[in-house]
Amino acid sequence: MRNQTKNLVFAAIFLALAIVVPMLGHFDGQVFLPMHIPVLLCGFVCGWKYGGACGLIAPLVSAFITGMPPLFPMAICMMFELCAYGILSAILYKKLNIYDSLIGAMIGGRIVGGIASAVLMGAAGIPYGFEAFIAGAFVTALPGIIIQLIFIPVIVLVLQKAGFVKKRTA
């Protein structure tokens, strides 16, 4: 029960950060990816259920509160992508080191987001192909990817050292 309460509190904090950080910094979400970091951290810290829920909820709540990202198609696509980040970061971290699990989650989430974008944009008649996927998921997002690769492992390791987080084994 104590662990569930701790995970719920941490997940709520990460969810709040995923909504507030983009607002505070007036970040360009497509470049710096400020919503991604709290969701990935939630998966590492709280496990796949909480990480997935955080990723699913954050874009939707942000769209309704701030108007960013726009609900259709961006927020809906991001719900799939960020949900995958939260789930994959937790699952991969059980078997891999922090860097490999982070990279795997980042790639897997982008693939899920690309598929969601292709389906939703196709249904809306908006052109979306492989070039648009690569440009959005990797080229434009490169600064955010670098930020994630630098800061997420450091934050997870600091939380482990402080005793807030233990490497997940189950």
C-alpha positions as CSV (number, residue, x, y, z in Angstrom):
1,M,0.0,0.0,0.0
2,R,2.8,2.4,0.9
3,N,4.5,1.8,-2.5
4,Q,1.2,2.4,-4.3
5,T,0.7,5.7,-2.5
6,K,4.3,6.8,-3.3
7,N,3.8,5.9,-7.0
8,L,0.5,7.8,-7.1
9,V,2.0,10.9,-5.6
10,F,5.1,10.8,-7.9
11,A,2.8,10.2,-10.9
12,A,0.6,13.2,-10.0
13,I,3.8,15.3,-9.7
14,F,5.0,14.1,-13.1
15,L,1.6,14.7,-14.6
16,A,1.5,18.2,-13.2
17,L,5.0,18.9,-14.5
18,A,4.1,17.6,-18.0
19,I,1.3,20.3,-18.1
20,V,3.1,23.1,-16.3
21,V,6.6,23.0,-17.7
22,P,5.6,23.8,-21.3
23,M,3.5,26.7,-20.0
24,L,6.2,28.2,-17.8
25,G,8.9,28.1,-20.3
26,H,6.8,29.0,-23.4
27,F,8.7,26.2,-25.0
28,D,8.3,25.2,-28.6
29,G,6.9,21.7,-27.9
30,Q,8.0,20.3,-31.2
31,V,11.6,21.3,-30.6
32,F,12.3,20.9,-26.9
33,L,9.7,18.3,-26.0
34,P,9.0,19.5,-22.5
35,M,6.0,17.2,-21.9
36,H,8.1,14.1,-22.8
37,I,10.6,14.3,-19.9
38,P,8.1,14.0,-17.0
39,V,6.3,11.2,-18.8
40,L,9.5,9.2,-19.4
41,L,10.5,9.9,-15.8
42,C,7.1,8.7,-14.5
43,G,7.7,5.3,-16.3
44,F,11.2,5.0,-14.8
45,V,10.1,6.0,-11.3
46,C,6.6,4.7,-11.0
47,G,6.3,1.7,-13.4
48,W,4.4,1.1,-16.6
49,K,0.9,1.6,-15.4
50,Y,1.5,5.0,-13.9
51,G,3.9,6.0,-16.8
52,G,1.3,4.9,-19.4
53,A,-1.5,6.7,-17.6
54,C,0.6,9.9,-17.2
55,G,1.4,9.8,-20.9
56,L,-2.2,9.2,-21.9
57,I,-3.6,12.0,-19.8
58,A,-1.0,14.8,-20.0
59,P,-1.6,15.9,-23.7
60,L,-5.4,15.7,-23.3
61,V,-5.4,17.8,-20.0
62,S,-2.9,20.3,-21.5
63,A,-5.0,20.7,-24.7
64,F,-8.1,21.5,-22.6
65,I,-6.4,23.8,-20.1
66,T,-3.9,25.6,-22.3
67,G,-5.1,24.9,-25.9
68,M,-1.6,23.4,-26.6
69,P,-1.2,21.0,-28.2
70,P,-4.3,21.5,-30.4
71,L,-6.7,18.7,-29.6
72,F,-6.9,17.3,-33.1
73,P,-4.8,15.8,-34.4
74,M,-1.8,16.7,-32.2
75,A,-3.0,16.0,-28.7
76,I,-4.6,12.7,-29.7
77,C,-1.4,11.6,-31.5
78,M,0.7,12.6,-28.5
79,M,-1.6,10.6,-26.2
80,F,-0.5,7.5,-28.0
81,E,3.1,8.5,-28.3
82,L,3.5,9.6,-24.7
83,C,1.6,6.6,-23.4
84,A,4.1,4.4,-25.2
85,Y,7.0,6.3,-23.7
86,G,5.6,5.8,-20.2
87,I,5.0,2.1,-20.7
88,L,8.2,1.3,-22.6
89,S,10.6,3.2,-20.3
90,A,9.3,1.2,-17.3
91,I,9.3,-2.2,-19.1
92,L,12.7,-1.8,-20.7
93,Y,14.2,-0.5,-17.5
94,K,13.5,-3.9,-15.8
95,K,15.9,-5.6,-18.3
96,L,18.2,-2.9,-19.6
97,N,20.4,0.0,-18.2
98,I,19.0,3.5,-18.1
99,Y,20.4,4.6,-21.4
100,D,19.4,1.6,-23.4
101,S,15.9,1.6,-22.0
102,L,15.6,5.4,-22.6
103,I,16.7,5.1,-26.2
104,G,14.4,2.1,-26.7
105,A,11.4,4.0,-25.2
106,M,12.2,7.1,-27.3
107,I,12.3,5.1,-30.5
108,G,9.2,3.0,-29.7
109,G,7.2,6.0,-28.7
110,R,8.1,7.8,-31.9
111,I,7.0,4.8,-33.9
112,V,3.7,4.6,-32.1
113,G,3.2,8.4,-32.5
114,G,4.1,8.1,-36.2
115,I,1.5,5.4,-36.7
116,A,-1.1,7.4,-34.8
117,S,-0.3,10.5,-36.9
118,A,-0.5,8.6,-40.1
119,V,-3.9,7.2,-39.2
120,L,-5.4,10.4,-37.8
121,M,-4.0,12.8,-40.4
122,G,-5.0,10.4,-43.1
123,A,-8.5,10.3,-41.8
124,A,-8.6,14.1,-41.8
125,G,-7.2,14.3,-45.3
126,I,-4.0,15.9,-44.1
127,P,-0.9,14.7,-46.0
128,Y,1.5,12.8,-43.8
129,G,4.2,10.5,-45.0
130,F,7.5,9.0,-44.0
131,E,9.4,12.3,-44.7
132,A,7.0,14.2,-42.4
133,F,7.5,11.5,-39.7
134,I,11.3,11.7,-39.9
135,A,11.3,15.5,-39.9
136,G,8.9,15.8,-37.0
137,A,10.1,12.9,-34.9
138,F,13.8,13.2,-35.3
139,V,15.1,16.3,-37.2
140,T,12.9,19.1,-35.6
141,A,13.0,17.3,-32.2
142,L,16.8,16.9,-32.1
143,P,17.3,19.5,-29.4
144,G,14.7,17.8,-27.2
145,I,16.1,14.4,-27.8
146,I,19.6,15.6,-26.7
147,I,18.0,17.2,-23.6
148,Q,16.3,13.9,-22.7
149,L,19.5,11.9,-23.2
150,I,21.4,14.2,-20.9
151,F,18.9,15.0,-18.1
152,I,16.7,11.9,-17.7
153,P,19.5,9.4,-16.7
154,V,20.9,12.0,-14.3
155,I,17.5,12.6,-12.7
156,V,16.8,8.9,-12.3
157,L,20.2,8.2,-10.9
158,V,19.9,11.1,-8.4
159,L,16.5,9.9,-7.3
160,Q,18.0,6.4,-6.8
161,K,20.9,7.7,-4.8
162,A,18.6,9.7,-2.6
163,G,16.5,6.6,-1.9
164,F,13.4,7.8,-3.7
165,V,13.6,5.2,-6.4
166,K,14.9,1.7,-6.6
167,K,15.7,0.0,-9.9
168,R,12.7,-1.9,-10.8
169,T,13.0,-5.7,-11.0
170,A,9.3,-6.7,-11.3
